[in-house]
């Protein structure tokens, strides 16, 4: 798990806001490693483990390092290294500390934070500078073998000798500095002997990453992911994947079809080069999926090198974790922790803001839709009033729509399954419409916004756990394209809500009225809301109510 990259992606945008100074970003990146190493100490963490730390608690940093001299040294060293004003550096560290703390707690899940950070020490240890040994527990500074890179931080500035502040201290560091320089030289010589070597000190650009003119990586790649859930009979109840290319999508789909059969064909896929083309668990899905399928009403998220699972039965959940860990020992398998709704909301808003910050001047409409969909819109129960916390993001969306005048967005509302289907359909439509109404009131072109209520019909998680229901209650933005195919997970057209994508078949299982509905008589439940059929089992009132009536239709007359 790349903890530093995660914090850089989620916390730094919240700290820096509109300030895109790369020096400050690099300063924070190095601070995250030092901060993580400090939290890995049990004595330090236990001082505030049971405290309710606010996201804006800038005094929290003082409780992590209680010694004034330590805080002063961290600020001075980081400011000097990255050419940032010392006072500004202190402010950045105070703002970043509580946000990074909450992100690390979220990553740790049910694992104690110190244990999680010690287990993943090798992941961030190489970011920790040598001078930080004075402010950290013993053993947190990595030894640097000859021939290894010193750090993978984004800075490529050459090593510079700082002015000697304390003669004895600097003398003690001279042998270490000498070893580091020798190691770097050895590595450079080794690279020089290879065919077509990369320039020394330049990050390797992968086939998925573009480079700016200064050689920096333009955008980070999000790990590929697969989120699925089982139903009461262990059928595939929900399925979404985010992958970097068609090859990975095909590999995942082959595994899903092999275990869940035709149910897998309803899996929604977002295929885009912003996601990784690799999924560490892909080769093990044939083993992982049958284990998961045996647990009804369960959810599983595979992302990067982690697998997070949940189920309503605690005993079944514990066994599921153990079985999956045994089947995929290279993966980190954890049970999802208790729902912290406020943390989920705050994290989603931060992620959405960060995604918007990275859109650039001419954003891809799909990236705009993804960025807006990251936010959790936590409506009150049975209401469609937009929370104030989301309005700033929606205001930004209006400006983005002005930058992309030809972009049309569909706003889709979803609910969990706690109420009856007809009520959920109506509520989801009202919530989607509420989002549109706000955007239009703030200046958005109403012709560029469509709405759709899906009720409980398109879940992304189980409906048997609190966490699953929370995820199913959501608002999604997708690009509206009348010519697009339906199942790409991003663009949605007139036929996109028809699961079989065939308006001319005779199954009568379409979600919207189409050519096969006229005059078709069937004994199947009719979820298509068609006022012209004769089944009278529509979810909403329509013209056939007067003669028939149905328990599914609250306003029907018998």
C-alpha positions, 0 to 999 in steps of 0.5 A: 500500500503506497501510503505517501501517494495516498496522502499526497493525493487526498490531504495535500489538495485540502491543505494547499487549496489553489496553491500549486507550488511544487515545493510545498507539495514536496515538503508535505510529501516528506512530512507525511513519512516523518508523521507516519513514523511518529504514529507508528510509536505506540506510546505516541499514538496512545496519548490521543488514541481515544480522543476525538480529533477534529479535521481542523484541529491545528493544535493536534500537531503539538500533541504528536510532537510535544517537544518545542525543539522537535517541532522547530527542527522539523519545520526548519529542516523541511523549509530549508530543504524545499526552499519554503518560508519557515513560518509558512512551513509550520502552518502547512504542518499544523494543517496537514497533521489532523487530516493525515491522521484521519486518512491513516486511520481510514487506511488502517481499518480495524488494524491498530494504527501503530501496527498498520504503520509498522507492517507497512514501514518499508513502504514509506521508510525511504522517504524519511530523511536522515536528520529525522532520527532526532525526532523519531523512535529508534529504528525508523530510518532506513539503511541505504545499501550500496547501489540503491536509490536514496529516495523516491520523493518527487524532488530531483534536486542534487544533494547539497551540504548544509552549513555546519550548525553544530560541529560535532553533530555534522562530523558524526554525519560525515561517514553516513553522507559519504556512504550515501554519496558512494551508493548514489555514484555506484548506482549511477555507474551501474545505470550508465553501463546499461543500454538506453539508460534513463537519466539519473535522478529522473522518475521513470515514466510508465506507459500510462503516465505523461510527462510535463515539459519539466519532466515531472509526472503529469498525473497519478494513476489510480489503482484498478478496483473491483467492487462486488456484492452477493445477494441472499442466494449468493448470486452476484447482486452488485458489480462495478470495476475501474480498470485501465484497459480492455485487456484487464476488463476482459480478464476480470470478466472471464473470472466473474463469468466463470464463477457467477455465470450470466449474472456477471454480464450486468457488471458495470465497467469504467475503462480509462487510462486514469486507472492502472492496467494491472490488478495484483489480484487478477490472476487469483480471482478464480480462487478468490471469487468462489470463496466470496460467493459462498457468503450471502449478502456480503461485499468485497472491494479489491483495490491495489494490493488490499481486499476489504470484505464485509458481511452481516454475520460476524462469524461468517465474516471472520471465516471469509477474511481467513479463507481469503488471506489463505488463498491470496497470501500476497494480498492484505485482507481486512474486514471493513470497520464500523461505519464512520459516516462523517469521516466518509463524507469528509474524505469524499469531499476532499477526494472530489475537490482533489480530482477537480483540482487535477482536471486542468483547463480543458477537462475530459467530460468523463473526468468531470463526471467522475470527480463529481461522483466521488462526493457523498451527498448525505441527504437526511432520511426521506428528504431531498434537501442538498446538504450545505457541505456539498454546495461548494463542489456543485458551485465549482461544477457550474464553472467546469460546465462553462469550460466544456460547453458541449458537455451534458450530464445525467444526474442519477439518484440511488437509494438503499432497499429499506423502503418499498420499491415505488417509494425508493424510485420516487425519492431517488428521482426527487434527489436527482432533481434537487441536484439539478435545481440547485445547479440551475439556480446557480447559473447552469444551463438546464438543457445540459442536465438530465436526471434519473431516479433508479431507486434500489435497482442499481446497487454498488454494495450489499443492502444487509450491512450499514456500510453497504446501505450507506454506499448504495444511497448515492448520487452519480454523475455520468456523461449523457450521450444519446449515441453511447452504449449503455454499459461503459459505466460513464456515458449514458444514453436513452437505452442505457437503463435497459439491461438487455440493450434490445428494444425489440426483443420479447422478454419485456424485461426492459426498465423503460417503455420501448417497442416490445411493450406494446401489446405484449402480455406476460406473467412476469413482473413488469419493472418497466413503468409502462402505462400501455401494458395489461399486467397492471404490476407497474411500480407507479400509478398509470392508466391501467389502474382503474380496472386492475390494481396491484399491491405494487401500485400504492394508488391502484384501485382494486 
